[in-house]
Amino acid sequence: MDFAILGPVQVTDARRPVRLAAKARAVLGVFLLHPNTVLTRDRLIASVWDDPPRSALPNLQTYLTALRRAEIEVETVPHGYRLCLGPDRLDVLAFEEAVREARLEAARGEPATANRLFARALALWRGRPAEDVTLAATVQARIAELEERRESARLGWIDVRLRLGLYDELVGELTALVEAAPFNERLWHRLMLTLHRAGRRAEALEAYRRARAVLVAELALEPGQELRELHAAVLDDAPVPAPELETVREPAWTGICLLPADIADLAGRERETRDLVAALEVSDAAGGRAPAIVTVSGPPGVGKTTLAVHVAHLVRERYPDGQLFVRLHGASASPRDPSDLLAELLRALGVDSAGVPASTEERAATYRAMIADRAVLVLLDDAAGEAQVQPLIPGTPGSAVVLTSRGPLPALPGAVTYALDVPTPAEARALLAGVAGADRVASDPAAAEAILDACGRLPLALRIAGARLATRPAWPLAELARRLGQGSGRGSALNELRAGHLDVRATFEASYATLSPPARRAFRLLGSVAADGVAAWTVAALAGASAYDVDGSLEELAVAGLITAGAADAAAQPRYRMHDLLRGFAGELFRAEESGERGTAALRRVAAEARARAAGAAAELPLAFAPPLMDVPPRTPPCPEGGAWLAAERGVLVAVAEAAAHAGLVSEAAGLAYALAPFLVVRGFHDEAVRVLGTVAGAAATAGDTGTETRLRLVSADAEVDRRRAGTVADEFRHLLGRCSRAGDRHAAAYALLGVAATLEHDLGSALTAATLAAERFQALGDGHGLLSAWTEIAGIQFYLGRHDAAGATCRRALAHLDGHSALHRARFLRALGIACYETGRVEEAIGHYRTSLDLCRELRWETGERLSLHRLAQAEAALGRHDTAIGMLARCAQLFVNAGDTRGQALISYTLGEISRWRGDERVALAHFTACLDRLDPLNEHLWSARTRDQIARSRAVLR
């Protein structure tokens, strides 16, 4: 497939035109104007629309899809898209290559060859670039640049033909050109010169008169010196030499290579290598006006230098004039001065020490002059910042710069940035195997995995771990895994990650030493909370400052590569992440320098702030299963913003609660755990809920705070009931009931009694009695949340007993008492009321309740309630004979159950499908569904549904006999 942009946009496949819609042609035009260049989505949009519509992004995706359907190979790459083409496929690249060769031939004294090459280049022009598509004003500069190159090439061609004496050919051409561009003095000069050398002196003087008349009349300017001097020479009939031909400077020196050796055992990084090589090749082939610049940033030890050196060796042939390398020591306390770096480079390029200029500016100018118009690759390792790097950037296109830095360098113009992360698990394993030995790593996969986890897949740590194994051939992998994983005190893993001159802690310390005191403290404080990523409020609370006050410290940490400033989270907060080993290092520093009351105060502040924020964000949810605290915010309607914040901060909130508990801050940790637990339970994070509640309960027990411990254990046991593990906590609730009764804590005892009722699945009469008594106690205590929880349990028991009218009455009573309580209660009671209506034959009424419940569940993002309501709705639709509608709903519902790992829900889907098959008269299929349901049910925890399903199986078999 061939492309043309020097005129109307053209695409041909085997010489047959490829037809595209107007906007798709415009997008293609942008790619052809910038061949082999990575174009971001924003740049493409700004190039196609002066005033982009709101639908610009989806429209752009549509046009890109249209190009790909036409088999135009637009690639998706990091940071954008590109269309890779060579001079054999795109006219603008063919033009530039032919012009370059023509100028080289002219400089070598071969004007006849240059004439043919210029003619071939200019014949490619069919009009104004991209003249048949509508592009934004931002693209016009590129079009003007190409037209200027055409005029420069045309002038070069004219001068070559003047040397060849092709005057008759030139007169007609130049006459037309000056008519089209009457203010172009260079063209008037060439016309006069051609006429004079052709012996047409009078016409040459007439040409000068016309040129002067136009310039004076239109611009009020006299002709320039070159034109006036030619006029004087023609008047004297003196010979005038042809203009000097424009030449292409060829390198005076080639081949210098200062690159360190490539890494022989580089494992993985194939994708990163491809991306970086492509970024360099694209920029080199694009014919731009500046050198290519690619930055590789990432935390210390992630392998930036290794990758950069590897890539530099791969692209050496593209930069035959040399490959330069300097270490900038940006991560040290004393980064190298640009002036010293320039002196080092100049000496490497052959400048005698005595000839190195004194000032930085003069050294930079000399450096740029020496590598101007040459293909040189410059590798700058460990940059401190843009100011250190800027003087080392070449001044002309054709060269390229690869630089590494621990943090991003956003102010470096024109740079393609690449953030390097730890390698994939497979790549990390290969790296360890490459150093320690593949057979040895394969001999104990579990220990190898533990080593990878302890090292956080950080290449430096893995290389050290492999080196330690290699020097101790008798060590089993399990021994190193044990050493790396033991303890959480000072240096547990970091003490083991040292081998020879390699030391992970020393690498971290070098970066830490460069920080300002506020940034150092912010880094230490981050070590107090074992969270994967934090927002600014967490650091601010730890520091006892505002988010604005810590912003500078966070930016400094990001620049040092000690944290990564990632994209905004679900709550639109910038999130800062830290590698596991760095967090361990920060934890060491926190324990060493923030010990005692200083560290405790930081944890107290962040726990209090986290509790207040979590309680406010969770105000749409029911309270925890325990006596309410005194300062609980009132319940609110569904609030997506609060839910998004909790989802984004879940890991931090859990980590803060656990850290506060370990520090003995029982009250603060308990308040946070109490506020967070409803969210964890409703969103299905039961394991996290049980873990954090158990941790804080243990801290309360250690502190002798039995009241707080009891409440936390109640909430934890209720989380197990919510995921249908009531049998596992039956003894716990009985124990808590006895403890509360002995302590005279009537309120907590009411919750424990209700918990006992929830575990009496084999004695529904006693369960109903206990739940009713609990409801009476909650009513007497004025605890509306506890009362609604009790009515929920009562209605469930009444359903199992077949008392559907009574269950409906319980639900209606509860629905009348919901003011000021979570909408989740409403969703739950509406579903239960729907069941009561369904079981008593009022199916249409049931459907209305199910739909309202389903809508509320979705507003609350309560996936468990959504699954249950959708299942009940499908069941009711099927009962009315709308079987196809019901089956469609059940298919969606089944996927929700599968995604949640809910085998009970999957079993009930099979039960309902069995009912539908029976209603359709297919008893054999019904039997298969009922059998599948029984196979999925847990007979120990689902004895009622198991019994009901066995009855249905027996009924089907009886029909089929």
FENGI-V677750 format. One record per residue. RES is the residue in one small letter. PSI is psi in whole degrees, 0 to 359 (NA if undefined). NEAR is the number of other C-alpha atoms within 12 Angstrom. Layout:
{{RES & PSI & NEAR} {RES & PSI & NEAR}}
This chain:
{{m & 131 & 22} {d & 152 & 29} {f & 151 & 40} {a & 137 & 41} {i & 349 & 39} {l & 68 & 35} {g & 206 & 28} {p & 147 & 27} {v & 128 & 40} {q & 140 & 32} {v & 128 & 30} {t & 142 & 20} {d & 112 & 16} {a & 43 & 11} {r & 6 & 12} {r & 133 & 12} {p & 141 & 16} {v & 123 & 25} {r & 136 & 21} {l & 152 & 27} {a & 163 & 19} {a & 310 & 21} {k & 323 & 32} {a & 323 & 33} {r & 323 & 35} {a & 315 & 37} {v & 318 & 46} {l & 320 & 46} {g & 321 & 42} {v & 317 & 45} {f & 320 & 45} {l & 330 & 44} {l & 338 & 46} {h & 64 & 40} {p & 146 & 38} {n & 21 & 35} {t & 137 & 38} {v & 120 & 40} {l & 123 & 35} {t & 165 & 24} {r & 319 & 27} {d & 320 & 18} {r & 321 & 28} {l & 316 & 40} {i & 315 & 35} {a & 339 & 26} {s & 337 & 35} {v & 328 & 35} {w & 129 & 28} {d & 322 & 18} {d & 85 & 15} {p & 136 & 20} {p & 168 & 14} {r & 332 & 11} {s & 16 & 13} {a & 316 & 24} {l & 309 & 21} {p & 326 & 15} {n & 317 & 22} {l & 317 & 32} {q & 323 & 23} {t & 317 & 18} {y & 324 & 29} {l & 321 & 36} {t & 320 & 24} {a & 320 & 26} {l & 318 & 30} {r & 325 & 21} {r & 331 & 16} {a & 9 & 23} {e & 27 & 20} {i & 121 & 31} {e & 68 & 23} {v & 123 & 31} {e & 145 & 27} {t & 122 & 22} {v & 167 & 27} {p & 133 & 23} {h & 1 & 23} {g & 218 & 25} {y & 160 & 33} {r & 156 & 36} {l & 110 & 36} {c & 121 & 36} {l & 155 & 31} {g & 176 & 27} {p & 337 & 25} {d & 352 & 18} {r & 348 & 26} {l & 129 & 34} {d & 323 & 35} {v & 323 & 45} {l & 322 & 34} {a & 320 & 32} {f & 310 & 35} {e & 323 & 34} {e & 318 & 27} {a & 321 & 31} {v & 318 & 38} {r & 316 & 29} {e & 323 & 31} {a & 317 & 37} {r & 324 & 38} {l & 316 & 27} {e & 321 & 28} {a & 319 & 33} {a & 332 & 23} {r & 3 & 19} {g & 30 & 20} {e & 69 & 22} {p & 329 & 32} {a & 315 & 25} {t & 319 & 25} {a & 321 & 36} {n & 313 & 35} {r & 319 & 24} {l & 317 & 33} {f & 318 & 39} {a & 318 & 28} {r & 321 & 24} {a & 312 & 35} {l & 339 & 35} {a & 343 & 23} {l & 343 & 30} {w & 126 & 33} {r & 2 & 22} {g & 199 & 20} {r & 138 & 26} {p & 133 & 38} {a & 39 & 38} {e & 344 & 25} {d & 8 & 21} {v & 153 & 28} {t & 118 & 26} {l & 163 & 34} {a & 165 & 26} {a & 333 & 17} {t & 339 & 20} {v & 343 & 32} {q & 330 & 23} {a & 321 & 16} {r & 320 & 28} {i & 316 & 30} {a & 322 & 19} {e & 315 & 21} {l & 320 & 33} {e & 325 & 28} {e & 321 & 16} {r & 323 & 25} {r & 315 & 31} {e & 323 & 24} {s & 318 & 25} {a & 320 & 36} {r & 318 & 36} {l & 320 & 36} {g & 321 & 40} {w & 319 & 42} {i & 316 & 43} {d & 324 & 39} {v & 317 & 39} {r & 330 & 34} {l & 318 & 35} {r & 325 & 28} {l & 353 & 25} {g & 27 & 25} {l & 61 & 23} {y & 317 & 29} {d & 320 & 22} {e & 321 & 19} {l & 326 & 32} {v & 310 & 33} {g & 319 & 18} {e & 314 & 25} {l & 326 & 34} {t & 317 & 28} {a & 323 & 16} {l & 320 & 25} {v & 332 & 27} {e & 323 & 20} {a & 331 & 13} {a & 74 & 18} {p & 347 & 29} {f & 1 & 27} {n & 100 & 25} {e & 331 & 32} {r & 322 & 32} {l & 319 & 35} {w & 319 & 42} {h & 313 & 43} {r & 326 & 44} {l & 313 & 45} {m & 316 & 45} {l & 317 & 45} {t & 314 & 42} {l & 318 & 36} {h & 314 & 37} {r & 339 & 32} {a & 1 & 25} {g & 19 & 21} {r & 65 & 21} {r & 316 & 27} {a & 319 & 20} {e & 327 & 24} {a & 318 & 33} {l & 323 & 31} {e & 324 & 21} {a & 320 & 35} {y & 318 & 40} {r & 316 & 23} {r & 317 & 27} {a & 314 & 37} {r & 319 & 28} {a & 316 & 19} {v & 314 & 24} {l & 319 & 23} {v & 316 & 17} {a & 319 & 16} {e & 326 & 14} {l & 354 & 15} {a & 39 & 12} {l & 142 & 16} {e & 155 & 22} {p & 154 & 29} {g & 174 & 21} {q & 317 & 14} {e & 317 & 22} {l & 321 & 30} {r & 319 & 23} {e & 321 & 19} {l & 320 & 37} {h & 317 & 36} {a & 321 & 22} {a & 322 & 23} {v & 319 & 32} {l & 321 & 21} {d & 357 & 14} {d & 37 & 19} {a & 150 & 17} {p & 140 & 19} {v & 121 & 27} {p & 156 & 19} {a & 152 & 25} {p & 152 & 23} {e & 136 & 18} {l & 140 & 29} {e & 132 & 29} {t & 164 & 25} {v & 121 & 20} {r & 127 & 20} {e & 148 & 20} {p & 141 & 19} {a & 343 & 17} {w & 148 & 19} {t & 161 & 23} {g & 355 & 22} {i & 135 & 24} {c & 117 & 28} {l & 10 & 27} {l & 142 & 31} {p & 167 & 24} {a & 146 & 20} {d & 160 & 19} {i & 118 & 22} {a & 328 & 15} {d & 31 & 21} {l & 121 & 29} {a & 131 & 30} {g & 210 & 28} {r & 22 & 31} {e & 316 & 17} {r & 314 & 21} {e & 320 & 30} {t & 315 & 28} {r & 316 & 24} {d & 317 & 31} {l & 319 & 41} {v & 317 & 34} {a & 319 & 33} {a & 321 & 41} {l & 318 & 42} {e & 320 & 39} {v & 311 & 36} {s & 325 & 35} {d & 322 & 37} {a & 349 & 35} {a & 350 & 36} {g & 38 & 33} {g & 182 & 29} {r & 10 & 22} {a & 157 & 24} {p & 153 & 40} {a & 137 & 44} {i & 124 & 42} {v & 126 & 43} {t & 138 & 44} {v & 115 & 44} {s & 159 & 42} {g & 170 & 43} {p & 161 & 44} {p & 137 & 46} {g & 3 & 44} {v & 350 & 40} {g & 29 & 39} {k & 311 & 41} {t & 317 & 41} {t & 313 & 34} {l & 316 & 47} {a & 317 & 45} {v & 318 & 40} {h & 314 & 32} {v & 319 & 42} {a & 320 & 44} {h & 324 & 32} {l & 329 & 25} {v & 14 & 34} {r & 319 & 32} {e & 336 & 19} {r & 348 & 27} {y & 68 & 34} {p & 343 & 25} {d & 353 & 30} {g & 158 & 36} {q & 115 & 38} {l & 152 & 44} {f & 131 & 36} {v & 147 & 37} {r & 129 & 35} {l & 347 & 35} {h & 42 & 29} {g & 334 & 36} {a & 358 & 37} {s & 171 & 26} {a & 343 & 18} {s & 81 & 17} {p & 150 & 27} {r & 146 & 27} {d & 137 & 25} {p & 327 & 34} {s & 318 & 30} {d & 322 & 27} {l & 319 & 33} {l & 320 & 42} {a & 319 & 34} {e & 317 & 29} {l & 318 & 39} {l & 319 & 33} {r & 323 & 22} {a & 331 & 23} {l & 5 & 32} {g & 4 & 21} {v & 128 & 19} {d & 146 & 14} {s & 324 & 18} {a & 339 & 11} {g & 359 & 15} {v & 122 & 28} {p & 163 & 23} {a & 316 & 17} {s & 157 & 16} {t & 318 & 23} {e & 318 & 20} {e & 321 & 20} {r & 317 & 29} {a & 319 & 33} {a & 318 & 25} {t & 317 & 30} {y & 313 & 36} {r & 322 & 29} {a & 323 & 20} {m & 331 & 32} {i & 11 & 41} {a & 140 & 29} {d & 24 & 25} {r & 162 & 33} {a & 93 & 38} {v & 137 & 45} {l & 127 & 48} {v & 119 & 47} {l & 114 & 47} {l & 112 & 46} {d & 130 & 41} {d & 64 & 43} {a & 144 & 43} {a & 331 & 37} {g & 176 & 35} {e & 321 & 28} {a & 326 & 22} {q & 328 & 33} {v & 323 & 41} {q & 316 & 31} {p & 346 & 30} {l & 0 & 47} {i & 129 & 42} {p & 158 & 37} {g & 356 & 30} {t & 155 & 26} {p & 167 & 29} {g & 330 & 34} {s & 172 & 42} {a & 155 & 51} {v & 129 & 51} {v & 125 & 48} {l & 147 & 52} {t & 148 & 50} {s & 155 & 48} {r & 332 & 46} {g & 166 & 40} {p & 157 & 38} {l & 74 & 37} {p & 339 & 23} {a & 6 & 18} {l & 109 & 24} {p & 139 & 19} {g & 4 & 24} {a & 142 & 31} {v & 119 & 39} {t & 141 & 32} {y & 116 & 35} {a & 118 & 34} {l & 128 & 36} {d & 176 & 33} {v & 155 & 37} {p & 167 & 33} {t & 163 & 24} {p & 318 & 26} {a & 318 & 18} {e & 320 & 25} {a & 318 & 38} {r & 319 & 40} {a & 322 & 32} {l & 314 & 38} {l & 317 & 43} {a & 324 & 36} {g & 331 & 30} {v & 315 & 30} {a & 339 & 34} {g & 127 & 27} {a & 318 & 20} {d & 322 & 19} {r & 318 & 27} {v & 321 & 35} {a & 340 & 20} {s & 337 & 17} {d & 79 & 21} {p & 324 & 21} {a & 316 & 19} {a & 321 & 26} {a & 319 & 40} {e & 322 & 31} {a & 323 & 29} {i & 316 & 43} {l & 317 & 42} {d & 316 & 28} {a & 328 & 34} {c & 355 & 43} {g & 24 & 37} {r & 19 & 35} {l & 122 & 39} {p & 318 & 44} {l & 315 & 40} {a & 319 & 45} {l & 321 & 51} {r & 321 & 40} {i & 315 & 39} {a & 316 & 51} {g & 320 & 40} {a & 321 & 29} {r & 321 & 33} {l & 319 & 34} {a & 326 & 26} {t & 354 & 16} {r & 74 & 18} {p & 339 & 18} {a & 346 & 14} {w & 129 & 22} {p & 152 & 25} {l & 327 & 35} {a & 331 & 24} {e & 314 & 24} {l & 320 & 38} {a & 320 & 33} {r & 316 & 23} {r & 320 & 27} {l & 329 & 37} {g & 354 & 29} {q & 138 & 21} {g & 167 & 15} {s & 12 & 22} {g & 194 & 20} {r & 119 & 21} {g & 19 & 29} {s & 301 & 26} {a & 319 & 39} {l & 328 & 41} {n & 332 & 29} {e & 344 & 34} {l & 62 & 40} {r & 134 & 27} {a & 113 & 25} {g & 231 & 15} {h & 357 & 14} {l & 131 & 25} {d & 114 & 27} {v & 315 & 37} {r & 318 & 35} {a & 323 & 27} {t & 317 & 31} {f & 318 & 39} {e & 326 & 27} {a & 319 & 25} {s & 319 & 40} {y & 324 & 37} {a & 338 & 25} {t & 352 & 28} {l & 156 & 33} {s & 159 & 20} {p & 315 & 17} {p & 321 & 25} {a & 324 & 33} {r & 316 & 31} {r & 319 & 36} {a & 319 & 48} {f & 314 & 49} {r & 317 & 39} {l & 327 & 46} {l & 337 & 53} {g & 353 & 45} {s & 344 & 46} {v & 120 & 44} {a & 64 & 31} {a & 147 & 34} {d & 323 & 31} {g & 150 & 35} {v & 156 & 45} {a & 170 & 40} {a & 328 & 35} {w & 326 & 34} {t & 313 & 45} {v & 320 & 44} {a & 317 & 33} {a & 317 & 34} {l & 319 & 40} {a & 349 & 37} {g & 37 & 28} {a & 180 & 22} {s & 163 & 18} {a & 325 & 22} {y & 321 & 17} {d & 327 & 20} {v & 356 & 30} {d & 318 & 27} {g & 321 & 23} {s & 319 & 34} {l & 320 & 43} {e & 320 & 32} {e & 320 & 34} {l & 322 & 42} {a & 318 & 36} {v & 326 & 37} {a & 356 & 45} {g & 10 & 47} {l & 339 & 50} {i & 162 & 44} {t & 124 & 35} {a & 99 & 32} {g & 189 & 25} {a & 166 & 16} {a & 148 & 20} {d & 189 & 23} {a & 338 & 20} {a & 15 & 21} {a & 27 & 18} {q & 135 & 25} {p & 137 & 25} {r & 137 & 31} {y & 126 & 36} {r & 157 & 36} {m & 138 & 40} {h & 150 & 35} {d & 316 & 31} {l & 324 & 46} {l & 321 & 44} {r & 324 & 37} {g & 320 & 41} {f & 316 & 38} {a & 323 & 38} {g & 320 & 35} {e & 312 & 32} {l & 322 & 30} {f & 314 & 31} {r & 328 & 28} {a & 323 & 21} {e & 348 & 21} {e & 30 & 28} {s & 168 & 20} {g & 211 & 15} {e & 330 & 16} {r & 314 & 22} {g & 320 & 33} {t & 320 & 28} {a & 322 & 25} {a & 316 & 37} {l & 323 & 44} {r & 317 & 37} {r & 313 & 32} {v & 326 & 42} {a & 319 & 46} {a & 317 & 32} {e & 319 & 33} {a & 319 & 44} {r & 316 & 40} {a & 316 & 27} {r & 317 & 30} {a & 319 & 42} {a & 320 & 38} {g & 319 & 29} {a & 334 & 36} {a & 14 & 47} {a & 349 & 35} {e & 348 & 39} {l & 160 & 47} {p & 160 & 45} {l & 166 & 44} {a & 162 & 41} {f & 70 & 44} {a & 164 & 47} {p & 130 & 33} {p & 149 & 29} {l & 166 & 24} {m & 326 & 9} {d & 39 & 15} {v & 131 & 29} {p & 151 & 25} {p & 152 & 23} {r & 147 & 26} {t & 166 & 26} {p & 169 & 28} {p & 135 & 30} {c & 97 & 25} {p & 325 & 23} {e & 318 & 25} {g & 318 & 30} {g & 321 & 34} {a & 320 & 25} {w & 316 & 31} {l & 321 & 38} {a & 319 & 30} {a & 324 & 28} {e & 5 & 38} {r & 309 & 42} {g & 320 & 28} {v & 316 & 42} {l & 318 & 49} {v & 315 & 45} {a & 320 & 38} {v & 317 & 50} {a & 317 & 51} {e & 320 & 41} {a & 318 & 37} {a & 321 & 43} {a & 315 & 37} {h & 332 & 29} {a & 2 & 33} {g & 11 & 32} {l & 73 & 36} {v & 313 & 40} {s & 314 & 30} {e & 317 & 36} {a & 319 & 46} {a & 317 & 49} {g & 319 & 45} {l & 316 & 47} {a & 320 & 55} {y & 318 & 49} {a & 328 & 48} {l & 330 & 54} {a & 314 & 50} {p & 320 & 41} {f & 313 & 43} {l & 319 & 41} {v & 312 & 37} {v & 322 & 34} {r & 1 & 33} {g & 13 & 27} {f & 59 & 29} {h & 320 & 29} {d & 316 & 21} {e & 318 & 29} {a & 312 & 44} {v & 321 & 35} {r & 309 & 27} {v & 322 & 42} {l & 321 & 46} {g & 321 & 36} {t & 313 & 34} {v & 323 & 46} {a & 320 & 42} {g & 319 & 30} {a & 321 & 32} {a & 320 & 33} {a & 318 & 23} {t & 324 & 19} {a & 357 & 20} {g & 16 & 15} {d & 81 & 21} {t & 329 & 25} {g & 312 & 30} {t & 318 & 36} {e & 316 & 36} {t & 313 & 41} {r & 319 & 43} {l & 323 & 47} {r & 328 & 46} {l & 314 & 46} {v & 320 & 46} {s & 316 & 46} {a & 322 & 46} {d & 326 & 43} {a & 324 & 39} {e & 322 & 34} {v & 320 & 32} {d & 327 & 33} {r & 27 & 31} {r & 44 & 27} {r & 41 & 25} {a & 323 & 29} {g & 331 & 27} {t & 343 & 25} {v & 14 & 31} {a & 312 & 29} {d & 325 & 22} {e & 313 & 27} {f & 321 & 37} {r & 319 & 30} {h & 316 & 22} {l & 324 & 37} {l & 316 & 33} {g & 318 & 23} {r & 316 & 26} {c & 321 & 29} {s & 317 & 20} {r & 326 & 14} {a & 354 & 16} {g & 21 & 14} {d & 86 & 25} {r & 325 & 27} {h & 308 & 35} {a & 326 & 41} {a & 325 & 38} {a & 319 & 44} {y & 318 & 51} {a & 319 & 48} {l & 318 & 47} {l & 323 & 47} {g & 319 & 50} {v & 317 & 42} {a & 322 & 43} {a & 340 & 47} {t & 353 & 36} {l & 55 & 31} {e & 339 & 30} {h & 0 & 22} {d & 74 & 19} {l & 331 & 28} {g & 313 & 19} {s & 324 & 22} {a & 316 & 30} {l & 321 & 36} {t & 314 & 24} {a & 317 & 33} {a & 322 & 38} {t & 318 & 35} {l & 320 & 29} {a & 319 & 38} {a & 319 & 38} {e & 320 & 28} {r & 319 & 27} {f & 321 & 32} {q & 320 & 22} {a & 327 & 16} {l & 349 & 22} {g & 27 & 16} {d & 94 & 30} {g & 325 & 31} {h & 314 & 38} {g & 321 & 41} {l & 317 & 40} {l & 323 & 44} {s & 320 & 45} {a & 317 & 42} {w & 326 & 43} {t & 314 & 41} {e & 318 & 43} {i & 314 & 43} {a & 319 & 42} {g & 317 & 34} {i & 318 & 36} {q & 322 & 31} {f & 313 & 31} {y & 330 & 29} {l & 356 & 22} {g & 14 & 19} {r & 72 & 23} {h & 323 & 28} {d & 319 & 25} {a & 319 & 27} {a & 319 & 36} {g & 320 & 36} {a & 321 & 27} {t & 318 & 34} {c & 316 & 39} {r & 322 & 28} {r & 316 & 22} {a & 318 & 34} {l & 336 & 30} {a & 352 & 18} {h & 27 & 23} {l & 353 & 29} {d & 131 & 18} {g & 3 & 24} {h & 168 & 32} {s & 142 & 35} {a & 343 & 39} {l & 323 & 46} {h & 317 & 42} {r & 315 & 41} {a & 319 & 41} {r & 316 & 43} {f & 328 & 45} {l & 320 & 45} {r & 317 & 45} {a & 321 & 46} {l & 322 & 44} {g & 319 & 45} {i & 317 & 44} {a & 316 & 38} {c & 317 & 32} {y & 314 & 33} {e & 341 & 28} {t & 17 & 21} {g & 2 & 18} {r & 70 & 22} {v & 318 & 27} {e & 318 & 25} {e & 321 & 25} {a & 317 & 34} {i & 319 & 36} {g & 317 & 25} {h & 319 & 36} {y & 317 & 40} {r & 317 & 31} {t & 318 & 30} {s & 317 & 39} {l & 317 & 38} {d & 318 & 29} {l & 319 & 33} {c & 319 & 36} {r & 322 & 26} {e & 322 & 24} {l & 354 & 37} {r & 38 & 30} {w & 94 & 36} {e & 325 & 32} {t & 311 & 36} {g & 322 & 41} {e & 316 & 37} {r & 314 & 39} {l & 318 & 39} {s & 319 & 41} {l & 322 & 43} {h & 315 & 43} {r & 321 & 42} {l & 317 & 44} {a & 320 & 41} {q & 318 & 42} {a & 319 & 40} {e & 319 & 32} {a & 321 & 32} {a & 334 & 31} {l & 6 & 23} {g & 3 & 21} {r & 68 & 19} {h & 318 & 26} {d & 318 & 20} {t & 316 & 21} {a & 319 & 31} {i & 322 & 30} {g & 316 & 22} {m & 319 & 30} {l & 326 & 38} {a & 315 & 23} {r & 319 & 22} {c & 319 & 37} {a & 320 & 33} {q & 323 & 22} {l & 319 & 27} {f & 319 & 28} {v & 314 & 20} {n & 327 & 17} {a & 355 & 21} {g & 28 & 17} {d & 93 & 26} {t & 329 & 26} {r & 315 & 33} {g & 320 & 38} {q & 323 & 35} {a & 318 & 34} {l & 330 & 39} {i & 314 & 43} {s & 322 & 37} {y & 313 & 41} {t & 321 & 42} {l & 326 & 40} {g & 318 & 37} {e & 317 & 38} {i & 318 & 35} {s & 322 & 28} {r & 317 & 29} {w & 331 & 21} {r & 357 & 19} {g & 13 & 16} {d & 83 & 19} {e & 331 & 27} {r & 316 & 26} {v & 322 & 26} {a & 317 & 32} {l & 318 & 34} {a & 319 & 27} {h & 318 & 32} {f & 321 & 40} {t & 318 & 32} {a & 322 & 28} {c & 312 & 35} {l & 323 & 34} {d & 328 & 24} {r & 339 & 27} {l & 145 & 31} {d & 110 & 23} {p & 338 & 19} {l & 322 & 18} {n & 351 & 23} {e & 51 & 28} {h & 328 & 19} {l & 311 & 24} {w & 327 & 27} {s & 317 & 27} {a & 316 & 21} {r & 319 & 22} {t & 321 & 34} {r & 322 & 25} {d & 318 & 19} {q & 322 & 31} {i & 317 & 31} {a & 320 & 20} {r & 317 & 22} {s & 316 & 27} {r & 324 & 19} {a & 320 & 13} {v & 324 & 16} {l & 354 & 16} {r & NA & 9}}
